[in-house]
Structure formats: structure tokens, C-alpha cells
Amino acid sequence: MLWPANSPDLNPIEHMWDELCRGVQQHPPPPANLGQLLQWLQQEWNGVPRAFICNLIHSMLQRCVQYLAHNGGHTRF
């Protein structure tokens, strides 16, 4: 199977970035500097539930099946 290098349909890290972004946005006000942003990202990364990460990993089979079924087109992922 050919795997496009930048396919968001097959790349579960996009969902992880969304999760981290939502967590950082819950900190009021926005980060004052890059150091604070990095600190918040590390806190959010450490707080991501293991079940969320396992779900992303276990979804890879279904991602590949959907990709093949749609001939490389858009999938629900």
C-alpha cells in the first residue's frame, strides 16, 4: 500500500495535536512567551489519558481499511 507522506487521514498524531491544543487553550490567558507555551504543552502531553493514546494506536487498522476503501480519498478519520 502506498502511504502518502502527509496524509492526515492516516496520521493519528493530528488528533494528538488537537488534544494538546485544546488543553493549552484552557489556560487563561494565552502564554506570555515561548517558554510558558512549552511548559503548558509538556503538562498537557503528560496529562493525556493512556486510553486516548491506545485508541489512536488501535485505530490504525481501520484508518488503513478506510483509506483503501476510498482509493486514497477522504475518510471519516
PDB file of N, CA, C and O in Angstrom:
ATOM      1  N   MET A   1       0.847  -1.178   0.000  1.00  0.00           N
ATOM      2  CA  MET A   1       0.000   0.000   0.000  1.00  0.00           C
ATOM      3  C   MET A   1       0.890   1.239   0.000  1.00  0.00           C
ATOM      4  O   MET A   1       1.786   1.360   0.835  1.00  0.00           O
ATOM      5  N   LEU A   2       0.651   2.142  -0.917  1.00  0.00           N
ATOM      6  CA  LEU A   2       1.354   3.420  -0.920  1.00  0.00           C
ATOM      7  C   LEU A   2       0.800   4.288   0.198  1.00  0.00           C
ATOM      8  O   LEU A   2      -0.414   4.349   0.394  1.00  0.00           O
ATOM      9  N   TRP A   3       1.666   4.947   0.920  1.00  0.00           N
ATOM     10  CA  TRP A   3       1.247   5.771   2.050  1.00  0.00           C
ATOM     11  C   TRP A   3       1.733   7.185   1.803  1.00  0.00           C
ATOM     12  O   TRP A   3       2.930   7.457   1.892  1.00  0.00           O
ATOM     13  N   PRO A   4       0.809   8.093   1.493  1.00  0.00           N
ATOM     14  CA  PRO A   4       1.227   9.488   1.276  1.00  0.00           C
ATOM     15  C   PRO A   4       1.919  10.046   2.519  1.00  0.00           C
ATOM     16  O   PRO A   4       1.466   9.834   3.644  1.00  0.00           O
ATOM     17  N   ALA A   5       3.004  10.749   2.301  1.00  0.00           N
ATOM     18  CA  ALA A   5       3.831  11.234   3.411  1.00  0.00           C
ATOM     19  C   ALA A   5       3.092  12.153   4.365  1.00  0.00           C
ATOM     20  O   ALA A   5       3.372  12.131   5.563  1.00  0.00           O
ATOM     21  N   ASN A   6       2.169  12.950   3.885  1.00  0.00           N
ATOM     22  CA  ASN A   6       1.499  13.935   4.734  1.00  0.00           C
ATOM     23  C   ASN A   6       0.002  13.705   4.824  1.00  0.00           C
ATOM     24  O   ASN A   6      -0.759  14.666   4.947  1.00  0.00           O
ATOM     25  N   SER A   7      -0.433  12.478   4.767  1.00  0.00           N
ATOM     26  CA  SER A   7      -1.860  12.196   4.783  1.00  0.00           C
ATOM     27  C   SER A   7      -2.435  12.309   6.193  1.00  0.00           C
ATOM     28  O   SER A   7      -2.133  11.475   7.047  1.00  0.00           O
ATOM     29  N   PRO A   8      -3.260  13.329   6.451  1.00  0.00           N
ATOM     30  CA  PRO A   8      -3.871  13.433   7.782  1.00  0.00           C
ATOM     31  C   PRO A   8      -4.857  12.305   8.037  1.00  0.00           C
ATOM     32  O   PRO A   8      -5.151  11.998   9.193  1.00  0.00           O
ATOM     33  N   ASP A   9      -5.378  11.675   6.977  1.00  0.00           N
ATOM     34  CA  ASP A   9      -6.300  10.563   7.164  1.00  0.00           C
ATOM     35  C   ASP A   9      -5.611   9.355   7.791  1.00  0.00           C
ATOM     36  O   ASP A   9      -6.265   8.544   8.445  1.00  0.00           O
ATOM     37  N   LEU A  10      -4.311   9.226   7.601  1.00  0.00           N
ATOM     38  CA  LEU A  10      -3.582   8.087   8.134  1.00  0.00           C
ATOM     39  C   LEU A  10      -2.687   8.447   9.308  1.00  0.00           C
ATOM     40  O   LEU A  10      -2.069   7.562   9.901  1.00  0.00           O
ATOM     41  N   ASN A  11      -2.603   9.702   9.650  1.00  0.00           N
ATOM     42  CA  ASN A  11      -1.665  10.134  10.664  1.00  0.00           C
ATOM     43  C   ASN A  11      -2.386  10.468  11.967  1.00  0.00           C
ATOM     44  O   ASN A  11      -2.981  11.539  12.081  1.00  0.00           O
ATOM     45  N   PRO A  12      -2.343   9.572  12.948  1.00  0.00           N
ATOM     46  CA  PRO A  12      -3.056   9.825  14.198  1.00  0.00           C
ATOM     47  C   PRO A  12      -2.460  10.956  15.034  1.00  0.00           C
ATOM     48  O   PRO A  12      -3.107  11.429  15.968  1.00  0.00           O
ATOM     49  N   ILE A  13      -1.244  11.398  14.720  1.00  0.00           N
ATOM     50  CA  ILE A  13      -0.643  12.479  15.509  1.00  0.00           C
ATOM     51  C   ILE A  13      -1.457  13.769  15.363  1.00  0.00           C
ATOM     52  O   ILE A  13      -1.427  14.621  16.252  1.00  0.00           O
ATOM     53  N   GLU A  14      -2.181  13.918  14.253  1.00  0.00           N
ATOM     54  CA  GLU A  14      -3.029  15.104  14.083  1.00  0.00           C
ATOM     55  C   GLU A  14      -4.062  15.185  15.205  1.00  0.00           C
ATOM     56  O   GLU A  14      -4.371  16.273  15.692  1.00  0.00           O
ATOM     57  N   HIS A  15      -4.592  14.039  15.612  1.00  0.00           N
ATOM     58  CA  HIS A  15      -5.569  14.025  16.710  1.00  0.00           C
ATOM     59  C   HIS A  15      -4.905  14.343  18.049  1.00  0.00           C
ATOM     60  O   HIS A  15      -5.513  14.955  18.927  1.00  0.00           O
ATOM     61  N   MET A  16      -3.662  13.923  18.188  1.00  0.00           N
ATOM     62  CA  MET A  16      -2.927  14.237  19.407  1.00  0.00           C
ATOM     63  C   MET A  16      -2.657  15.733  19.487  1.00  0.00           C
ATOM     64  O   MET A  16      -2.801  16.329  20.554  1.00  0.00           O
ATOM     65  N   TRP A  17      -2.266  16.348  18.369  1.00  0.00           N
ATOM     66  CA  TRP A  17      -2.046  17.798  18.358  1.00  0.00           C
ATOM     67  C   TRP A  17      -3.331  18.534  18.719  1.00  0.00           C
ATOM     68  O   TRP A  17      -3.293  19.519  19.456  1.00  0.00           O
ATOM     69  N   ASP A  18      -4.480  18.060  18.202  1.00  0.00           N
ATOM     70  CA  ASP A  18      -5.762  18.686  18.555  1.00  0.00           C
ATOM     71  C   ASP A  18      -6.011  18.609  20.055  1.00  0.00           C
ATOM     72  O   ASP A  18      -6.445  19.580  20.675  1.00  0.00           O
ATOM     73  N   GLU A  19      -5.733  17.453  20.626  1.00  0.00           N
ATOM     74  CA  GLU A  19      -5.928  17.261  22.068  1.00  0.00           C
ATOM     75  C   GLU A  19      -5.030  18.209  22.866  1.00  0.00           C
ATOM     76  O   GLU A  19      -5.482  18.825  23.830  1.00  0.00           O
ATOM     77  N   LEU A  20      -3.778  18.326  22.473  1.00  0.00           N
ATOM     78  CA  LEU A  20      -2.846  19.222  23.157  1.00  0.00           C
ATOM     79  C   LEU A  20      -3.281  20.677  23.007  1.00  0.00           C
ATOM     80  O   LEU A  20      -3.229  21.448  23.966  1.00  0.00           O
ATOM     81  N   CYS A  21      -3.706  21.045  21.815  1.00  0.00           N
ATOM     82  CA  CYS A  21      -4.140  22.419  21.559  1.00  0.00           C
ATOM     83  C   CYS A  21      -5.331  22.787  22.434  1.00  0.00           C
ATOM     84  O   CYS A  21      -5.366  23.872  23.015  1.00  0.00           O
ATOM     85  N   ARG A  22      -6.307  21.885  22.529  1.00  0.00           N
ATOM     86  CA  ARG A  22      -7.473  22.159  23.386  1.00  0.00           C
ATOM     87  C   ARG A  22      -7.053  22.335  24.839  1.00  0.00           C
ATOM     88  O   ARG A  22      -7.575  23.204  25.538  1.00  0.00           O
ATOM     89  N   GLY A  23      -6.113  21.515  25.292  1.00  0.00           N
ATOM     90  CA  GLY A  23      -5.648  21.630  26.670  1.00  0.00           C
ATOM     91  C   GLY A  23      -4.944  22.945  26.937  1.00  0.00           C
ATOM     92  O   GLY A  23      -5.170  23.570  27.974  1.00  0.00           O
ATOM     93  N   VAL A  24      -4.095  23.373  26.017  1.00  0.00           N
ATOM     94  CA  VAL A  24      -3.368  24.637  26.187  1.00  0.00           C
ATOM     95  C   VAL A  24      -4.341  25.812  26.151  1.00  0.00           C
ATOM     96  O   VAL A  24      -4.162  26.783  26.886  1.00  0.00           O
ATOM     97  N   GLN A  25      -5.356  25.737  25.316  1.00  0.00           N
ATOM     98  CA  GLN A  25      -6.326  26.830  25.213  1.00  0.00           C
ATOM     99  C   GLN A  25      -7.156  26.991  26.478  1.00  0.00           C
ATOM    100  O   GLN A  25      -7.774  28.037  26.677  1.00  0.00           O
ATOM    101  N   GLN A  26      -7.183  25.993  27.324  1.00  0.00           N
ATOM    102  CA  GLN A  26      -7.929  26.096  28.582  1.00  0.00           C
ATOM    103  C   GLN A  26      -7.179  26.904  29.636  1.00  0.00           C
ATOM    104  O   GLN A  26      -7.755  27.264  30.662  1.00  0.00           O
ATOM    105  N   HIS A  27      -5.902  27.194  29.394  1.00  0.00           N
ATOM    106  CA  HIS A  27      -5.122  28.019  30.315  1.00  0.00           C
ATOM    107  C   HIS A  27      -5.446  29.490  30.042  1.00  0.00           C
ATOM    108  O   HIS A  27      -5.195  29.984  28.943  1.00  0.00           O
ATOM    109  N   PRO A  28      -6.001  30.190  31.032  1.00  0.00           N
ATOM    110  CA  PRO A  28      -6.218  31.622  30.801  1.00  0.00           C
ATOM    111  C   PRO A  28      -5.030  32.406  31.324  1.00  0.00           C
ATOM    112  O   PRO A  28      -4.447  31.953  32.309  1.00  0.00           O
ATOM    113  N   PRO A  29      -4.639  33.458  30.809  1.00  0.00           N
ATOM    114  CA  PRO A  29      -4.722  33.968  29.434  1.00  0.00           C
ATOM    115  C   PRO A  29      -3.749  33.199  28.544  1.00  0.00           C
ATOM    116  O   PRO A  29      -3.150  32.227  29.005  1.00  0.00           O
ATOM    117  N   PRO A  30      -3.569  33.603  27.275  1.00  0.00           N
ATOM    118  CA  PRO A  30      -2.610  32.922  26.399  1.00  0.00           C
ATOM    119  C   PRO A  30      -1.202  32.955  26.996  1.00  0.00           C
ATOM    120  O   PRO A  30      -0.904  33.819  27.820  1.00  0.00           O
ATOM    121  N   PRO A  31      -0.336  32.026  26.592  1.00  0.00           N
ATOM    122  CA  PRO A  31       1.017  32.011  27.157  1.00  0.00           C
ATOM    123  C   PRO A  31       1.748  33.324  26.905  1.00  0.00           C
ATOM    124  O   PRO A  31       1.614  33.930  25.842  1.00  0.00           O
ATOM    125  N   ALA A  32       2.511  33.745  27.886  1.00  0.00           N
ATOM    126  CA  ALA A  32       3.221  35.023  27.805  1.00  0.00           C
ATOM    127  C   ALA A  32       4.462  34.940  26.926  1.00  0.00           C
ATOM    128  O   ALA A  32       4.920  35.950  26.392  1.00  0.00           O
ATOM    129  N   ASN A  33       5.009  33.724  26.777  1.00  0.00           N
ATOM    130  CA  ASN A  33       6.232  33.574  25.981  1.00  0.00           C
ATOM    131  C   ASN A  33       6.359  32.121  25.539  1.00  0.00           C
ATOM    132  O   ASN A  33       5.557  31.270  25.923  1.00  0.00           O
ATOM    133  N   LEU A  34       7.368  31.851  24.735  1.00  0.00           N
ATOM    134  CA  LEU A  34       7.575  30.510  24.204  1.00  0.00           C
ATOM    135  C   LEU A  34       7.860  29.505  25.316  1.00  0.00           C
ATOM    136  O   LEU A  34       7.400  28.365  25.252  1.00  0.00           O
ATOM    137  N   GLY A  35       8.605  29.912  26.321  1.00  0.00           N
ATOM    138  CA  GLY A  35       8.915  29.027  27.445  1.00  0.00           C
ATOM    139  C   GLY A  35       7.659  28.556  28.157  1.00  0.00           C
ATOM    140  O   GLY A  35       7.528  27.382  28.501  1.00  0.00           O
ATOM    141  N   GLN A  36       6.737  29.487  28.373  1.00  0.00           N
ATOM    142  CA  GLN A  36       5.492  29.123  29.048  1.00  0.00           C
ATOM    143  C   GLN A  36       4.659  28.188  28.159  1.00  0.00           C
ATOM    144  O   GLN A  36       4.055  27.235  28.653  1.00  0.00           O
ATOM    145  N   LEU A  37       4.629  28.457  26.863  1.00  0.00           N
ATOM    146  CA  LEU A  37       3.897  27.591  25.945  1.00  0.00           C
ATOM    147  C   LEU A  37       4.476  26.169  25.988  1.00  0.00           C
ATOM    148  O   LEU A  37       3.725  25.195  26.044  1.00  0.00           O
ATOM    149  N   LEU A  38       5.789  26.054  25.961  1.00  0.00           N
ATOM    150  CA  LEU A  38       6.417  24.731  26.028  1.00  0.00           C
ATOM    151  C   LEU A  38       6.093  24.021  27.332  1.00  0.00           C
ATOM    152  O   LEU A  38       5.858  22.813  27.346  1.00  0.00           O
ATOM    153  N   GLN A  39       6.082  24.763  28.419  1.00  0.00           N
ATOM    154  CA  GLN A  39       5.743  24.180  29.725  1.00  0.00           C
ATOM    155  C   GLN A  39       4.307  23.657  29.718  1.00  0.00           C
ATOM    156  O   GLN A  39       4.043  22.547  30.180  1.00  0.00           O
ATOM    157  N   TRP A  40       3.391  24.451  29.197  1.00  0.00           N
ATOM    158  CA  TRP A  40       1.987  24.027  29.144  1.00  0.00           C
ATOM    159  C   TRP A  40       1.815  22.812  28.238  1.00  0.00           C
ATOM    160  O   TRP A  40       1.059  21.897  28.564  1.00  0.00           O
ATOM    161  N   LEU A  41       2.515  22.798  27.097  1.00  0.00           N
ATOM    162  CA  LEU A  41       2.433  21.647  26.195  1.00  0.00           C
ATOM    163  C   LEU A  41       2.939  20.380  26.875  1.00  0.00           C
ATOM    164  O   LEU A  41       2.353  19.310  26.713  1.00  0.00           O
ATOM    165  N   GLN A  42       4.024  20.498  27.636  1.00  0.00           N
ATOM    166  CA  GLN A  42       4.548  19.337  28.357  1.00  0.00           C
ATOM    167  C   GLN A  42       3.557  18.859  29.405  1.00  0.00           C
ATOM    168  O   GLN A  42       3.363  17.655  29.577  1.00  0.00           O
ATOM    169  N   GLN A  43       2.927  19.797  30.108  1.00  0.00           N
ATOM    170  CA  GLN A  43       1.919  19.423  31.108  1.00  0.00           C
ATOM    171  C   GLN A  43       0.752  18.705  30.449  1.00  0.00           C
ATOM    172  O   GLN A  43       0.275  17.686  30.950  1.00  0.00           O
ATOM    173  N   GLU A  44       0.295  19.242  29.322  1.00  0.00           N
ATOM    174  CA  GLU A  44      -0.834  18.624  28.628  1.00  0.00           C
ATOM    175  C   GLU A  44      -0.454  17.254  28.076  1.00  0.00           C
ATOM    176  O   GLU A  44      -1.241  16.311  28.151  1.00  0.00           O
ATOM    177  N   TRP A  45       0.760  17.143  27.518  1.00  0.00           N
ATOM    178  CA  TRP A  45       1.231  15.864  26.988  1.00  0.00           C
ATOM    179  C   TRP A  45       1.238  14.806  28.095  1.00  0.00           C
ATOM    180  O   TRP A  45       0.772  13.683  27.899  1.00  0.00           O
ATOM    181  N   ASN A  46       1.771  15.181  29.255  1.00  0.00           N
ATOM    182  CA  ASN A  46       1.831  14.247  30.386  1.00  0.00           C
ATOM    183  C   ASN A  46       0.448  13.898  30.919  1.00  0.00           C
ATOM    184  O   ASN A  46       0.275  12.862  31.561  1.00  0.00           O
ATOM    185  N   GLY A  47      -0.543  14.756  30.657  1.00  0.00           N
ATOM    186  CA  GLY A  47      -1.888  14.517  31.166  1.00  0.00           C
ATOM    187  C   GLY A  47      -2.823  13.812  30.199  1.00  0.00           C
ATOM    188  O   GLY A  47      -3.967  13.523  30.549  1.00  0.00           O
ATOM    189  N   VAL A  48      -2.356  13.532  28.986  1.00  0.00           N
ATOM    190  CA  VAL A  48      -3.218  12.842  28.023  1.00  0.00           C
ATOM    191  C   VAL A  48      -3.477  11.429  28.539  1.00  0.00           C
ATOM    192  O   VAL A  48      -2.536  10.693  28.837  1.00  0.00           O
ATOM    193  N   PRO A  49      -4.742  11.051  28.643  1.00  0.00           N
ATOM    194  CA  PRO A  49      -5.051   9.715  29.166  1.00  0.00           C
ATOM    195  C   PRO A  49      -4.469   8.606  28.288  1.00  0.00           C
ATOM    196  O   PRO A  49      -4.482   8.690  27.060  1.00  0.00           O
ATOM    197  N   ARG A  50      -3.971   7.593  28.934  1.00  0.00           N
ATOM    198  CA  ARG A  50      -3.402   6.448  28.220  1.00  0.00           C
ATOM    199  C   ARG A  50      -4.435   5.831  27.272  1.00  0.00           C
ATOM    200  O   ARG A  50      -4.083   5.371  26.185  1.00  0.00           O
ATOM    201  N   ALA A  51      -5.681   5.820  27.672  1.00  0.00           N
ATOM    202  CA  ALA A  51      -6.741   5.250  26.823  1.00  0.00           C
ATOM    203  C   ALA A  51      -6.863   6.016  25.507  1.00  0.00           C
ATOM    204  O   ALA A  51      -7.124   5.419  24.462  1.00  0.00           O
ATOM    205  N   PHE A  52      -6.678   7.327  25.555  1.00  0.00           N
ATOM    206  CA  PHE A  52      -6.748   8.140  24.336  1.00  0.00           C
ATOM    207  C   PHE A  52      -5.628   7.731  23.377  1.00  0.00           C
ATOM    208  O   PHE A  52      -5.860   7.564  22.180  1.00  0.00           O
ATOM    209  N   ILE A  53      -4.421   7.571  23.905  1.00  0.00           N
ATOM    210  CA  ILE A  53      -3.280   7.187  23.078  1.00  0.00           C
ATOM    211  C   ILE A  53      -3.466   5.778  22.524  1.00  0.00           C
ATOM    212  O   ILE A  53      -3.201   5.533  21.347  1.00  0.00           O
ATOM    213  N   CYS A  54      -3.917   4.860  23.358  1.00  0.00           N
ATOM    214  CA  CYS A  54      -4.167   3.484  22.896  1.00  0.00           C
ATOM    215  C   CYS A  54      -5.229   3.462  21.806  1.00  0.00           C
ATOM    216  O   CYS A  54      -5.116   2.702  20.844  1.00  0.00           O
ATOM    217  N   ASN A  55      -6.253   4.285  21.948  1.00  0.00           N
ATOM    218  CA  ASN A  55      -7.307   4.355  20.937  1.00  0.00           C
ATOM    219  C   ASN A  55      -6.726   4.818  19.602  1.00  0.00           C
ATOM    220  O   ASN A  55      -7.081   4.277  18.555  1.00  0.00           O
ATOM    221  N   LEU A  56      -5.840   5.811  19.627  1.00  0.00           N
ATOM    222  CA  LEU A  56      -5.211   6.270  18.387  1.00  0.00           C
ATOM    223  C   LEU A  56      -4.402   5.151  17.740  1.00  0.00           C
ATOM    224  O   LEU A  56      -4.461   4.954  16.527  1.00  0.00           O
ATOM    225  N   ILE A  57      -3.655   4.430  18.548  1.00  0.00           N
ATOM    226  CA  ILE A  57      -2.830   3.336  18.021  1.00  0.00           C
ATOM    227  C   ILE A  57      -3.710   2.236  17.435  1.00  0.00           C
ATOM    228  O   ILE A  57      -3.454   1.747  16.334  1.00  0.00           O
ATOM    229  N   HIS A  58      -4.737   1.855  18.169  1.00  0.00           N
ATOM    230  CA  HIS A  58      -5.601   0.767  17.709  1.00  0.00           C
ATOM    231  C   HIS A  58      -6.483   1.166  16.530  1.00  0.00           C
ATOM    232  O   HIS A  58      -7.058   0.298  15.873  1.00  0.00           O
ATOM    233  N   SER A  59      -6.597   2.447  16.254  1.00  0.00           N
ATOM    234  CA  SER A  59      -7.421   2.882  15.120  1.00  0.00           C
ATOM    235  C   SER A  59      -6.673   2.773  13.791  1.00  0.00           C
ATOM    236  O   SER A  59      -7.268   2.971  12.732  1.00  0.00           O
ATOM    237  N   MET A  60      -5.382   2.463  13.833  1.00  0.00           N
ATOM    238  CA  MET A  60      -4.597   2.438  12.598  1.00  0.00           C
ATOM    239  C   MET A  60      -5.112   1.413  11.593  1.00  0.00           C
ATOM    240  O   MET A  60      -5.136   1.704  10.397  1.00  0.00           O
ATOM    241  N   LEU A  61      -5.520   0.239  12.027  1.00  0.00           N
ATOM    242  CA  LEU A  61      -6.048  -0.750  11.091  1.00  0.00           C
ATOM    243  C   LEU A  61      -7.261  -0.194  10.360  1.00  0.00           C
ATOM    244  O   LEU A  61      -7.353  -0.288   9.136  1.00  0.00           O
ATOM    245  N   GLN A  62      -8.185   0.381  11.110  1.00  0.00           N
ATOM    246  CA  GLN A  62      -9.393   0.937  10.495  1.00  0.00           C
ATOM    247  C   GLN A  62      -9.048   2.113   9.584  1.00  0.00           C
ATOM    248  O   GLN A  62      -9.683   2.290   8.544  1.00  0.00           O
ATOM    249  N   ARG A  63      -8.072   2.904   9.949  1.00  0.00           N
ATOM    250  CA  ARG A  63      -7.629   4.012   9.088  1.00  0.00           C
ATOM    251  C   ARG A  63      -7.150   3.484   7.742  1.00  0.00           C
ATOM    252  O   ARG A  63      -7.495   4.030   6.694  1.00  0.00           O
ATOM    253  N   CYS A  64      -6.356   2.424   7.777  1.00  0.00           N
ATOM    254  CA  CYS A  64      -5.838   1.844   6.535  1.00  0.00           C
ATOM    255  C   CYS A  64      -6.958   1.226   5.706  1.00  0.00           C
ATOM    256  O   CYS A  64      -6.979   1.371   4.484  1.00  0.00           O
ATOM    257  N   VAL A  65      -7.876   0.546   6.356  1.00  0.00           N
ATOM    258  CA  VAL A  65      -9.020  -0.044   5.643  1.00  0.00           C
ATOM    259  C   VAL A  65      -9.837   1.047   4.966  1.00  0.00           C
ATOM    260  O   VAL A  65     -10.203   0.915   3.799  1.00  0.00           O
ATOM    261  N   GLN A  66     -10.127   2.128   5.693  1.00  0.00           N
ATOM    262  CA  GLN A  66     -10.891   3.245   5.121  1.00  0.00           C
ATOM    263  C   GLN A  66     -10.141   3.886   3.958  1.00  0.00           C
ATOM    264  O   GLN A  66     -10.740   4.234   2.940  1.00  0.00           O
ATOM    265  N   TYR A  67      -8.835   4.039   4.114  1.00  0.00           N
ATOM    266  CA  TYR A  67      -8.013   4.635   3.057  1.00  0.00           C
ATOM    267  C   TYR A  67      -8.126   3.816   1.776  1.00  0.00           C
ATOM    268  O   TYR A  67      -8.325   4.366   0.693  1.00  0.00           O
ATOM    269  N   LEU A  68      -7.996   2.491   1.909  1.00  0.00           N
ATOM    270  CA  LEU A  68      -8.073   1.621   0.739  1.00  0.00           C
ATOM    271  C   LEU A  68      -9.475   1.618   0.144  1.00  0.00           C
ATOM    272  O   LEU A  68      -9.631   1.613  -1.077  1.00  0.00           O
ATOM    273  N   ALA A  69     -10.493   1.621   0.996  1.00  0.00           N
ATOM    274  CA  ALA A  69     -11.875   1.607   0.514  1.00  0.00           C
ATOM    275  C   ALA A  69     -12.222   2.877  -0.254  1.00  0.00           C
ATOM    276  O   ALA A  69     -13.071   2.849  -1.145  1.00  0.00           O
ATOM    277  N   HIS A  70     -11.580   3.976   0.079  1.00  0.00           N
ATOM    278  CA  HIS A  70     -11.865   5.257  -0.574  1.00  0.00           C
ATOM    279  C   HIS A  70     -10.795   5.621  -1.607  1.00  0.00           C
ATOM    280  O   HIS A  70     -10.699   6.770  -2.039  1.00  0.00           O
ATOM    281  N   ASN A  71      -9.998   4.629  -1.994  1.00  0.00           N
ATOM    282  CA  ASN A  71      -8.956   4.832  -3.010  1.00  0.00           C
ATOM    283  C   ASN A  71      -8.067   6.037  -2.700  1.00  0.00           C
ATOM    284  O   ASN A  71      -7.697   6.790  -3.600  1.00  0.00           O
ATOM    285  N   GLY A  72      -7.732   6.211  -1.442  1.00  0.00           N
ATOM    286  CA  GLY A  72      -6.859   7.310  -1.054  1.00  0.00           C
ATOM    287  C   GLY A  72      -7.576   8.620  -0.842  1.00  0.00           C
ATOM    288  O   GLY A  72      -6.940   9.630  -0.542  1.00  0.00           O
ATOM    289  N   GLY A  73      -8.897   8.628  -0.992  1.00  0.00           N
ATOM    290  CA  GLY A  73      -9.668   9.869  -0.815  1.00  0.00           C
ATOM    291  C   GLY A  73      -9.994  10.108   0.654  1.00  0.00           C
ATOM    292  O   GLY A  73      -9.472   9.433   1.542  1.00  0.00           O
ATOM    293  N   HIS A  74     -10.865  11.077   0.889  1.00  0.00           N
ATOM    294  CA  HIS A  74     -11.240  11.477   2.256  1.00  0.00           C
ATOM    295  C   HIS A  74     -11.912  10.330   3.004  1.00  0.00           C
ATOM    296  O   HIS A  74     -12.727   9.598   2.442  1.00  0.00           O
ATOM    297  N   THR A  75     -11.558  10.184   4.275  1.00  0.00           N
ATOM    298  CA  THR A  75     -12.183   9.197   5.147  1.00  0.00           C
ATOM    299  C   THR A  75     -12.765   9.918   6.350  1.00  0.00           C
ATOM    300  O   THR A  75     -12.601  11.130   6.490  1.00  0.00           O
ATOM    301  N   ARG A  76     -13.437   9.185   7.211  1.00  0.00           N
ATOM    302  CA  ARG A  76     -14.054   9.790   8.399  1.00  0.00           C
ATOM    303  C   ARG A  76     -13.029  10.128   9.475  1.00  0.00           C
ATOM    304  O   ARG A  76     -13.361  10.783  10.463  1.00  0.00           O
ATOM    305  N   PHE A  77     -11.802   9.693   9.293  1.00  0.00           N
ATOM    306  CA  PHE A  77     -10.765   9.981  10.281  1.00  0.00           C
ATOM    307  C   PHE A  77     -10.235  11.323  10.020  1.00  0.00           C
ATOM    308  O   PHE A  77      -9.343  11.784  10.733  1.00  0.00           O
TER     309      PHE A  77
END
